[in-house]
Amino acid sequence: MLFFLDLSLIYLCMTSNIVYPSKEKLSPEQSFGLEIVSKFVPNQGREIFIAIDRTQSVRIEEEGRTRITQLIRDALQVGDRIYIVDFATDIDNTELSKQPIVIRSNEDKTKLLSNLSFEADPKLRNTDIQNAEGKIYRRLAELNQERLIAKQPIYRQSVIWMTDAPLFSKSPATEQDWIETPPNSPFRDANSEQSKDRSAWLQGLDLLNKPERSHQIKDNYKLTVVDIAPTVQEVCTYAPNGQSNCLVTPYLVNQLWLPALIFGVGSIAVLIGLILSGLHIYASRKDWKISINDGEIEKMKDRYDLGIDSFDCAAGESIGYLKREGKELWIKPTSDSLQILLDGQEITKREKVPKNYFTLTLNGENTVQKEFIVKITK
C-alpha cells in the first residue's frame, strides 16, 4: 500500500505545473511561432477575463453598461472564451477556476450579459488592485502553460478591467497613486513575495510598456482593455552530455510540423505553377522565325493570308489563313475557290498545324497548282 502511495505522490509531482515568470527570454522566431499556433486552429478565439470592481466607489451606470454591452455584442468572436471575475480587497479563487462562457452564437453573448453583475456590494471596500492584477495575470499564464504541457494550441489573451483603481502602478502604490490598498496588504511592501511576483508577471507578459487603451467614464472609473500576446513561460534545464532541455521549441515543432508540411507542399505547388505559367507565357510570346520555299529566314507574323502576299498563287484573293495563337499554329479555309492541302491532306475546316516543317499546296480550276514549303523555328 505504501509503495502505491509513493508512486501516486511521484506522479502528482511530475504532473503538477507550477507556473512562474520565466527568466528565459523567447526569441523573435519563437514568439512568431506562438502567434501562428494561436491563430491556426479554426474558430479558436481569444481568452478574455472581464474583471469588475464591486466596491461602491465604482458606480457602473448607463454609459458603462452601454460600453460593455457594445463590446460584447460587436467585438467578441466565435471561439472566444470569457471569464467573469469580481474583485475588491481579494478575489475568490473559485472565480478564477470556473468554466468559461464560450461564444458560439448571439445566444451565448446574451447569456454572458445576463451573468454580468453591475451592482456594487455595500459590504466591499478597499480595492486591492495589485492583488487582482497579480492573481489574474498569473491565472492567464497558468492556462496557457497547461496547454503547453499538454501540447495543445495556446490562446491570445486579454483582460477587460472596470475599476477606478490605477493599473500597472509601482508596488507599493503611493498615496498619490491609490489610497484604498488595505493596511494589511502584502502589496504595501515592495519586498514581499507577492509584490515581487506581480512585478515579475507584468514584465514577463510584457505589459509595462504598452499604451493604455481606456475609456474614462464620468470621472468615476475606467473601462480598460489589456491585451496579452500569445506566450508561454520557457523552462530550460541542463541535461547530461552538455545538452539542455527546453519546452518551447519542441512544442512549436509538435504544433507546426503539419501546417509547415502543408505550407511547404503548397508553396512548392504554387512555385511549380508559377514556373509553368511563366514558361507558358514566355513560349506564347516568344518570336518565331519562318522560311518559305527555302527563302530568307525572317520574323514570323501572327497571320498570313493564303492566296496573296507571301502565299501568292495568282488567285487574286485571300482564300484562307495561317494564324499563330500563342504556342499553336492554325490553318483555316475561308473560300471554296481554291483547294488547300497540308502535306497532301485537304483542309476543309479550321485545324491545328502539328508540325514545324510542312508543305502547303494551293490548287484551283483556273490557277496553276502551287506548293509552299514552310519551315518554322520556335
C-alpha positions as CSV (number, residue, x, y, z in Angstrom):
1,M,0.0,0.0,0.0
2,L,2.9,2.3,0.9
3,F,4.5,1.5,-2.4
4,F,1.4,2.6,-4.4
5,L,1.1,5.7,-2.3
6,D,4.7,6.7,-3.1
7,L,4.0,6.1,-6.8
8,S,0.9,8.3,-6.7
9,L,3.0,11.1,-5.0
10,I,5.7,10.8,-7.6
11,Y,3.0,11.0,-10.4
12,L,1.4,14.1,-8.7
13,C,4.8,15.8,-8.6
14,M,5.5,15.0,-12.2
15,T,2.1,16.3,-13.4
16,S,1.7,19.4,-11.3
17,N,2.5,22.5,-13.3
18,I,3.9,25.3,-11.1
19,V,3.9,28.4,-13.2
20,Y,6.4,31.2,-12.6
21,P,7.6,34.1,-14.7
22,S,10.3,32.7,-17.0
23,K,13.9,34.0,-16.9
24,E,14.4,32.6,-20.4
25,K,13.5,35.3,-23.0
26,L,11.7,34.0,-26.1
27,S,13.4,34.6,-29.4
28,P,11.5,36.5,-32.1
29,E,11.2,33.3,-34.0
30,Q,9.6,31.6,-31.0
31,S,7.2,34.5,-30.4
32,F,6.2,34.4,-34.1
33,G,5.7,30.6,-33.9
34,L,3.4,31.0,-30.9
35,E,1.4,33.7,-32.7
36,I,0.9,31.3,-35.6
37,V,-0.2,28.5,-33.2
38,S,-2.8,30.8,-31.6
39,K,-4.4,31.5,-35.0
40,F,-4.0,28.1,-36.7
41,V,-7.0,26.3,-35.1
42,P,-10.2,27.1,-36.9
43,N,-12.7,29.1,-34.7
44,Q,-10.2,29.4,-31.9
45,G,-10.8,32.8,-30.5
46,R,-9.3,34.5,-27.5
47,E,-9.3,34.0,-23.8
48,I,-10.8,37.1,-22.1
49,F,-11.2,37.9,-18.4
50,I,-13.9,40.6,-17.6
51,A,-12.7,41.9,-14.2
52,I,-15.2,44.1,-12.4
53,D,-14.5,46.2,-9.3
54,R,-17.5,45.6,-7.0
55,T,-16.8,48.3,-4.4
56,Q,-19.2,51.3,-4.0
57,S,-16.7,53.7,-5.4
58,V,-17.3,52.2,-8.8
59,R,-20.8,53.0,-9.9
60,I,-21.4,51.3,-13.2
61,E,-24.2,53.4,-14.6
62,E,-25.8,53.7,-18.0
63,E,-22.7,54.7,-20.0
64,G,-20.6,51.9,-18.5
65,R,-23.3,49.3,-19.2
66,T,-23.7,50.6,-22.8
67,R,-20.0,50.4,-23.5
68,I,-19.6,46.9,-22.1
69,T,-22.7,45.7,-23.9
70,Q,-21.4,47.2,-27.2
71,L,-18.0,45.5,-26.6
72,I,-19.7,42.1,-26.1
73,R,-22.2,42.4,-28.9
74,D,-19.8,43.8,-31.6
75,A,-16.2,42.8,-30.6
76,L,-16.5,39.2,-29.3
77,Q,-15.9,36.5,-31.9
78,V,-16.8,32.9,-32.4
79,G,-14.5,30.8,-30.2
80,D,-13.8,33.4,-27.6
81,R,-13.6,32.0,-24.0
82,I,-15.0,34.5,-21.5
83,Y,-14.4,34.5,-17.7
84,I,-16.2,36.9,-15.4
85,V,-14.2,37.8,-12.3
86,D,-15.5,40.1,-9.5
87,F,-12.9,41.6,-7.2
88,A,-12.4,44.1,-4.3
89,T,-10.0,43.5,-1.5
90,D,-9.5,40.0,-2.8
91,I,-10.6,37.5,-5.5
92,D,-12.4,34.3,-4.7
93,N,-10.2,31.5,-6.2
94,T,-13.3,29.8,-7.4
95,E,-13.9,32.8,-9.6
96,L,-10.6,32.1,-11.3
97,S,-11.1,28.4,-11.8
98,K,-14.7,28.3,-13.0
99,Q,-15.5,27.3,-16.6
100,P,-15.7,30.0,-19.2
101,I,-18.6,31.0,-21.4
102,V,-17.6,30.0,-24.9
103,I,-19.0,32.3,-27.6
104,R,-20.6,30.3,-30.5
105,S,-23.6,32.4,-31.3
106,N,-25.5,35.5,-30.3
107,E,-27.3,33.5,-27.7
108,D,-24.0,33.0,-25.9
109,K,-23.5,36.8,-25.9
110,T,-26.9,37.2,-24.3
111,K,-26.0,34.6,-21.7
112,L,-22.8,36.4,-21.0
113,L,-24.6,39.7,-20.5
114,S,-27.1,38.1,-18.1
115,N,-24.2,36.8,-16.0
116,L,-22.6,40.2,-15.5
117,S,-23.5,42.0,-12.3
118,F,-23.0,45.8,-12.3
119,E,-24.4,46.5,-8.8
120,A,-21.9,47.5,-6.2
121,D,-21.7,45.4,-3.0
122,P,-22.0,47.8,0.1
123,K,-20.1,45.3,2.2
124,L,-17.0,45.6,0.0
125,R,-14.3,48.3,0.2
126,N,-10.6,49.0,-0.1
127,T,-9.9,47.7,-3.6
128,D,-6.5,45.9,-3.7
129,I,-5.9,46.3,-7.5
130,Q,-2.4,45.0,-7.3
131,N,-3.7,41.8,-5.8
132,A,-6.3,41.5,-8.5
133,E,-3.6,42.1,-11.2
134,G,-1.2,39.6,-9.7
135,K,-3.8,36.8,-9.5
136,I,-5.5,37.4,-12.8
137,Y,-2.3,37.6,-14.8
138,R,-0.9,34.5,-13.1
139,R,-4.1,32.6,-13.9
140,L,-3.9,33.5,-17.6
141,A,-0.3,32.4,-17.7
142,E,-1.3,29.1,-16.0
143,L,-4.0,28.4,-18.6
144,N,-1.5,28.8,-21.5
145,Q,1.2,26.9,-19.6
146,E,-1.2,24.0,-19.1
147,R,-1.8,23.9,-22.8
148,L,2.0,24.0,-23.4
149,I,2.5,20.9,-21.2
150,A,-0.5,19.1,-22.8
151,K,0.8,20.0,-26.3
152,Q,-2.5,21.9,-27.1
153,P,-2.7,25.3,-29.0
154,I,-2.3,28.3,-26.8
155,Y,-4.6,31.4,-26.8
156,R,-4.3,35.1,-27.3
157,Q,-5.5,36.6,-24.0
158,S,-7.0,39.9,-22.8
159,V,-8.3,41.4,-19.6
160,I,-11.2,44.0,-19.6
161,W,-10.9,46.0,-16.4
162,M,-13.8,48.0,-14.9
163,T,-12.3,49.9,-12.0
164,D,-11.3,53.3,-10.7
165,A,-8.0,51.8,-9.4
166,P,-4.8,52.6,-11.3
167,L,-3.4,49.6,-13.3
168,F,0.4,48.8,-13.5
169,S,1.2,51.0,-10.5
170,K,4.5,50.5,-8.7
171,S,4.5,48.4,-5.5
172,P,3.8,49.8,-3.0
173,A,1.5,52.3,-4.6
174,T,1.9,55.8,-3.1
175,E,-1.0,57.8,-1.7
176,Q,-0.9,59.9,-4.9
177,D,-1.5,56.6,-6.9
178,W,-4.0,54.8,-4.8
179,I,-5.1,55.1,-1.2
180,E,-7.6,52.2,-0.9
181,T,-5.0,49.4,-0.7
182,P,-5.8,47.6,2.6
183,P,-3.4,48.3,5.5
184,N,-2.5,44.6,5.9
185,S,-2.0,44.0,2.1
186,P,1.4,42.4,1.3
187,F,1.4,44.8,-1.7
188,R,2.2,47.7,0.6
189,D,5.6,46.1,1.0
190,A,7.8,46.3,-2.1
191,N,9.9,43.4,-0.9
192,S,7.0,41.0,-0.2
193,E,6.9,37.8,-2.2
194,Q,3.5,38.8,-3.7
195,S,4.8,42.3,-4.8
196,K,7.8,40.7,-6.5
197,D,5.7,38.1,-8.1
198,R,3.3,40.7,-9.5
199,S,6.1,42.8,-10.9
200,A,7.7,39.7,-12.5
201,W,4.4,38.9,-14.2
202,L,4.0,42.4,-15.5
203,Q,7.5,42.2,-17.0
204,G,7.2,38.6,-18.2
205,L,3.9,39.3,-20.0
206,D,5.4,42.5,-21.5
207,L,2.6,44.7,-20.1
208,L,4.5,47.6,-18.7
209,N,5.4,49.4,-22.0
210,K,2.0,49.1,-23.7
211,P,-0.1,52.2,-24.3
212,E,-3.2,52.3,-22.1
213,R,-6.5,51.6,-24.0
214,S,-9.1,53.1,-21.7
215,H,-12.4,54.9,-21.7
216,Q,-12.8,57.3,-18.7
217,I,-16.4,57.1,-17.7
218,K,-17.8,60.3,-15.9
219,D,-14.7,60.8,-13.8
220,N,-15.7,57.8,-11.9
221,Y,-13.9,54.7,-13.3
222,K,-12.2,53.4,-16.5
223,L,-13.0,50.6,-18.8
224,T,-9.5,49.4,-19.9
225,V,-8.6,46.6,-22.3
226,V,-5.2,45.0,-21.7
227,D,-4.0,42.6,-24.5
228,I,-1.5,39.9,-23.9
229,A,0.4,38.4,-26.8
230,P,0.1,34.6,-27.1
231,T,3.0,33.5,-24.9
232,V,4.2,30.8,-22.6
233,Q,6.9,30.6,-19.9
234,E,10.1,28.9,-21.3
235,V,11.8,26.5,-19.0
236,C,15.3,25.2,-19.9
237,T,17.1,22.6,-17.7
238,Y,20.6,21.4,-18.2
239,A,20.9,17.7,-19.2
240,P,23.8,15.3,-19.4
241,N,26.4,15.4,-22.2
242,G,26.3,19.2,-22.5
243,Q,22.7,19.3,-23.5
244,S,19.7,21.2,-22.2
245,N,16.0,20.5,-22.3
246,C,13.7,23.4,-23.2
247,L,9.9,23.5,-23.7
248,V,9.0,26.0,-26.4
249,T,10.9,24.8,-29.5
250,P,9.8,21.1,-29.2
251,Y,6.3,22.4,-28.6
252,L,6.4,24.5,-31.7
253,V,7.7,21.6,-33.7
254,N,4.9,19.4,-32.4
255,Q,2.2,22.1,-33.2
256,L,3.5,23.3,-36.6
257,W,5.0,20.4,-38.4
258,L,1.8,19.6,-40.2
259,P,1.0,23.2,-41.1
260,A,4.6,23.6,-42.2
261,L,4.4,20.5,-44.3
262,I,1.1,21.7,-45.9
263,F,2.6,25.1,-46.4
264,G,5.8,23.6,-47.9
265,V,3.9,21.4,-50.3
266,G,1.5,24.2,-51.2
267,S,4.5,26.6,-51.7
268,I,6.2,24.0,-54.0
269,A,3.0,23.5,-55.9
270,V,2.5,27.3,-56.2
271,L,6.1,27.7,-57.3
272,I,5.8,24.9,-59.9
273,G,2.6,26.5,-61.1
274,L,4.3,29.9,-61.4
275,I,7.2,28.4,-63.3
276,L,4.9,26.5,-65.7
277,S,2.8,29.6,-66.1
278,G,5.8,31.7,-66.7
279,L,7.2,29.2,-69.3
280,H,3.8,29.1,-71.0
281,I,3.6,32.9,-71.2
282,Y,7.2,33.1,-72.4
283,A,6.6,30.4,-75.1
284,S,3.4,32.2,-76.1
285,R,5.1,35.5,-76.6
286,K,8.4,34.3,-77.9
287,D,9.2,35.4,-81.5
288,W,9.0,32.7,-84.2
289,K,11.1,32.6,-87.4
290,I,9.7,31.4,-90.8
291,S,11.2,30.4,-94.1
292,I,9.1,29.9,-97.2
293,N,10.5,27.8,-100.1
294,D,14.0,28.0,-98.5
295,G,13.9,31.7,-98.8
296,E,15.3,34.2,-96.3
297,I,14.5,33.4,-92.7
298,E,12.5,36.3,-91.2
299,K,10.4,37.1,-88.1
300,M,7.1,35.4,-88.4
301,K,3.9,37.5,-88.4
302,D,0.8,36.5,-86.4
303,R,-1.2,35.9,-89.5
304,Y,-0.7,35.1,-93.2
305,D,-3.4,35.2,-95.8
306,L,-3.3,32.2,-98.2
307,G,-3.6,33.1,-101.9
308,I,-1.9,36.5,-101.7
309,D,1.3,38.1,-100.4
310,S,3.8,35.5,-99.1
311,F,1.5,32.7,-100.3
312,D,0.5,34.2,-103.7
313,C,-0.8,31.8,-106.2
314,A,-2.5,34.3,-108.6
315,A,-5.9,33.7,-107.0
316,G,-6.3,37.4,-106.5
317,E,-8.0,37.0,-103.2
318,S,-7.5,35.5,-99.7
319,I,-8.9,32.0,-99.6
320,G,-7.7,31.1,-96.1
321,Y,-5.2,31.9,-93.4
322,L,-2.3,30.6,-91.4
323,K,-2.5,32.1,-87.9
324,R,-0.4,31.8,-84.7
325,E,-2.4,31.7,-81.5
326,G,0.0,31.5,-78.5
327,K,2.1,28.4,-78.8
328,E,-0.1,26.9,-81.6
329,L,-0.4,27.4,-85.3
330,W,-3.8,27.1,-87.0
331,I,-4.9,26.9,-90.7
332,K,-8.4,27.6,-92.0
333,P,-10.0,27.9,-95.5
334,T,-12.3,30.9,-96.0
335,S,-13.3,30.3,-99.6
336,D,-14.3,27.4,-101.9
337,S,-12.5,28.8,-104.9
338,L,-9.2,27.1,-104.1
339,Q,-8.3,23.8,-102.6
340,I,-5.9,23.9,-99.6
341,L,-3.8,20.8,-98.9
342,L,-1.5,20.4,-95.9
343,D,1.1,17.7,-96.6
344,G,-1.3,16.3,-99.2
345,Q,-4.3,16.3,-97.0
346,E,-7.2,18.6,-97.9
347,I,-8.2,21.2,-95.3
348,T,-11.9,21.8,-95.2
349,K,-12.2,23.3,-91.7
350,R,-10.1,25.0,-89.1
351,E,-7.3,22.7,-87.9
352,K,-4.1,22.9,-85.9
353,V,-0.9,22.5,-87.7
354,P,1.1,19.9,-85.7
355,K,4.5,20.3,-87.5
356,N,7.2,22.9,-87.7
357,Y,8.1,21.7,-91.3
358,F,5.3,21.2,-93.8
359,T,4.1,21.7,-97.3
360,L,1.1,23.8,-98.3
361,T,-0.5,23.2,-101.7
362,L,-2.9,25.7,-103.2
363,N,-4.9,24.2,-106.2
364,G,-7.8,25.6,-108.2
365,E,-9.6,25.1,-111.6
366,N,-8.3,28.4,-113.1
367,T,-5.0,28.5,-111.4
368,V,-1.7,26.7,-111.5
369,Q,-1.1,24.4,-108.6
370,K,1.5,25.9,-106.3
371,E,3.4,24.5,-103.4
372,F,4.9,26.3,-100.5
373,I,7.5,24.5,-98.3
374,V,7.2,26.1,-94.9
375,K,9.8,25.8,-92.1
376,I,9.1,27.4,-88.7
377,T,11.6,27.9,-85.9
378,K,10.0,28.4,-82.5
